[in-house]
Amino acid sequence: MKKYLYLTAAAAAMFCMTACSDDNGPDDDDSDGKKAYQGAYVLCQGNQYNKIPGNLNLIDYATTTVSNDLFSLANNGMSLGDTPQCGVAYGSKIYVGVSMSSTIQIMNRSDYKYLKTITLPVEGVEGTQPRSMVAHKGKIYISMYDGYVARLDTLTLQIDKSVKVGPNPEIMALRDEKLYVPNSFGMAYMQNLPYGKTASVVDIATMTVTTTFDVPENPKEFINTTDGLYLLCNGNYSDAKAALYKVDKDLKCTEVAKAAMAAAGDDKIYIINQDYYSEEQNTYFVYDFSTKKVTPWEIKKPDYPSGLAYDKANKKILVSSYVMNGEYPSYDLPGYVNVYETDNSFSCQYFIGAGPTCFFFHTK
Amino acid sequence: MRKQKAKGRLLPAAILIMFSPSVYAGGLFLCADNNAEPTDTVGKELGTLTVSASRTASPTASAIPVQSIDRDKMRTSGITDISDALRRMAGVTLRDYGGEGGMKTLSLRGLGSQHTGVLYDGVALSDVQSGQIDLARYSLGSIAGLTVNHGDANDIFLPARAAASAATLSITTLRAPSMLDENLQLTAGIKTGAFGYIAPSLYIGKSIGEKVSISASGDFTHSDNNFPFTIHNGPLTKREKRKDSDLNSGHGEINAAIATNPSGTLRLKFYGYGKKQHLPGPVILYSPPNNEKLSEGNFFGQVQYKTRLSDKWSLMANAKFNWAKTHYTDINTIYPDGRLDNRYIQREAYLSAAALYRPIRGLSFSYAADWFFNNMNRNITNDPKPRRNTVLQALAVKWQVWRLMLTGKGLLSLVYNSDADGKGGKKAQRLSPSISASIQPMEKVDFHVRASYKNIFRMPTFSELYFDHKGSINLKPEITDQINVGMTYGSPKGRIWDVTVTADGYMNLVRNKIVAMPYNMFVMTMTNLDKVRVLGADVTLNAGIVPWDKQKIILDATWSYQRAATRSSRDRLDWNKQVAYTPLNSGAVSLSWDNPWVSVSIHGTGCSARYATNLNIPSSRISGYFECGAAIWHTFRFHGHSLELRADLINALDKEYELVNAYPMPGRSWQASVTFNL
């Protein structure tokens, strides 16, 4: 069965398309990109150390197909670069932040044709190694792993300003015209130092840090929800466990559940947890905003989750996964994405590239 | 998912091809005669150095596969650095990060570089942090010979540690000259080449009276290493130069040999090495600048005393103290204070004693006991400070009867790890046997059939046990079994042509192979997970003809087949797939014409495609290559002195290739050297 999966995935990569149903005809050239309204972009990081490229994929729920390796196929085999990390589809373009290459790749949303590479840092503006992106009112805000939040203007396609945060900011959230930036200090382990315990609030109008506040260890991702702001922290992979916290109006954090990944739905948060010091299976929960209770999330489980997201527009939950090579997950083999409905029913499985970790959706 | 590149240590390889036929002549090689029991009085032992032929000793009588490259072979085969030399041998897989400073590690017959023991003038080198020796630092300018043994050497009078690795590379240096020769010996050379490469070297040796002889040697290498390479990105190709890649390194050593009564030799060596370099990092699309720097310092002193007490008894003692420092810095804004600054210090104390007993002609026994202590620390608070005590005892027997040679050895190893914080780590106690046999069926024909078996293990390295991983202190040793069957043929001596052929088939098994696996979504752990089976064949050919006086045409060729398969579990997708970075076929060939006018050599090395992954994922394929070069040289002789002028063309066809993913090897380049022998 596993071999079959692998072959299928390889075939998918080769023919750039795979399907759950058998009736997928040739992909009509949909030049205005409407498909993206009913789909999800998935970025695969690849594993450049082992010569496995990252890529951009598009899942289409309606036809239950996935188009693999969009950028390379549209551009005569050009690569996105080393370790695509984050992206947004905004206006007529797609922006992908590539962390090890330290670039931002800009392409047409309609046909994925290459438009521009921004090599970081740009002159006069600090910030390299893109980590997360938020699009808002004609600008794209990018957290940069070397400790900056930079602003990219979508008309001029220039990075025009940045503000110092950090160390090692991770995935930001936008709420009330403010960016919440988790300062993970993820490089701390290199020197046996404690991980970061702060977060920065950036006012996007002025591009200044208005507040820096204390958070639990190793903050990884702010999550904006209908129930306010939440924060996922990775802990120290030892006694401080990874957990999800509610951030109240006074910027105090209260633990909601142990969590390694989380994604906000309309009225709940989906959670995947894994205890770092046990080899226990991954566990799946939901936290309900109204009951304020954590209950098991009963889904058909993927092998070894690598990413989790909720598609608000289409009301789908997406969990990406590595495939297993024996008892361990493989970071080299092409992974897949499981799509679930909000009633927890399994919808479809899509084969994509190696290291699927980042999802993004259409942004108006 | 990008794992941080293995601390991309790129090192030097100073190079100086010097030829000194009369001075050190070939015979310095450890392997020169593996059957040689120490019949040595000082005079005799040293005396032989000046007599033996400058041609690599015939490997035909050896019961295990042995390959040697001496100084003369380096000269005539157009060998330009240690990486080039090793790639000429069969069963060798080299990982080379490219260029003068690129780290170079050696794995033999699919076993992984940590199974390769490296002996420097007979005494083991060690790196307890990574478990592998970076060979880039050893400059050919100071090397007299290189020998690779697969299995235990035929010579049983060795420290116990010589048997502690599955395979060994012996590096022999230009040491103290013969006491019989009273002249000052001097070799001075300078080599220069493309990409800002310059490497002077000097050797001076002198005997003082009849009892003492000393020598000093040193070399220095500078290289900018800014060689061009090509980036391919779909339709775009871009010619770029390696940046941030410069290297300065130097090495000096003093050797002394003192004759003691009644028939002993005391040998002393003091060694110092220093290096500073930038690390260019892997080639990443639109390469961002890399500000990694590495500096290294290494000092050791070693003493060897060897004596023959009677016709039946010989004794040997070795002692060494080694200190090595590595300082790695990465100037990068991803660190809050803008830099990462890691300093590692390793120390080793080593003592060894060995006795050889020959009760009757043809039969000998040896016993050796070694103890060594290693520790390591880093400039980081709360870091483990691991230390290790190792006690090895080896009992060996060798029996030469009729045209048969049998050798058996048992190695008892006791290894104790600890960490200053009290964390243990598994201790290891193992008995490792090895046997070998060689038979010459026909008395007058130099044809031998040989077979050998060796079981050995490697301890987990300090890096695998203690650093940056979760829960790895319970790692067990990685165990190997090696079986070799082969035959050798050497043509009769005294003709105008000669041929030596060896052909071996082998099976190597690795159990408890240590691999990094995801412990959970965020952390890797080291586990004893994998099993590997290598089925392989090595063939070597050396042919020479002397068509006219003072001329010789030499052909050397090696071919290796390595079917290294991961065989951990049938449930795994990598079941029976070829181990990463192991080519199925590899080989080398060189043809030279040595003559009184302008000598010429042409040569090539290559291997078939490899994968960067054990899963053999198509995108991770690294293409095979064949790379060729040429050399011309001439030696002027006057009043007993010699001056050699030499030019080398490297990678003549400008072949693009990689031995490690994302680390290009240099394209077409040149080197030129001048060497003077007093």
Interface residues (C-beta under 8 A of the other chain):
Chain A: K2 K3 Y6 A10 Q45 G46 N47 Q48 Y49 N50 K51 I52 P53 S72 N75 N76 G77 M78 S79 G81 D82 T83 S99 M100 S101 S102 T103 T117 T119 L120 E126 T128 Q129 Y145 D146 G147 G166 P167 N168 F185 M187 Y189 M190 Q191 N192 N234 Y237 A260 M261 Q274 D275 Y276 Y277 E279 N282 Y304 P305 S306 N325 G326 Y328 P329 S330 Y331 D332 L333 A354 G355 T357
Chain B: M1 R2 K3 K5 N233 G234 P235 L236 P282 I284 L285 Y286 P288 N332 T333 I334 Y335 P336 L340 N342 I380 T381 N382 D383 D468 K470 M517 P518 Y519 N520 M521 F522 V523 L529 S568 S569 D571 R572 L573 D574 A580 A612 T613 L615 I617 P618 S619 S620 R621 I622 N661 A662
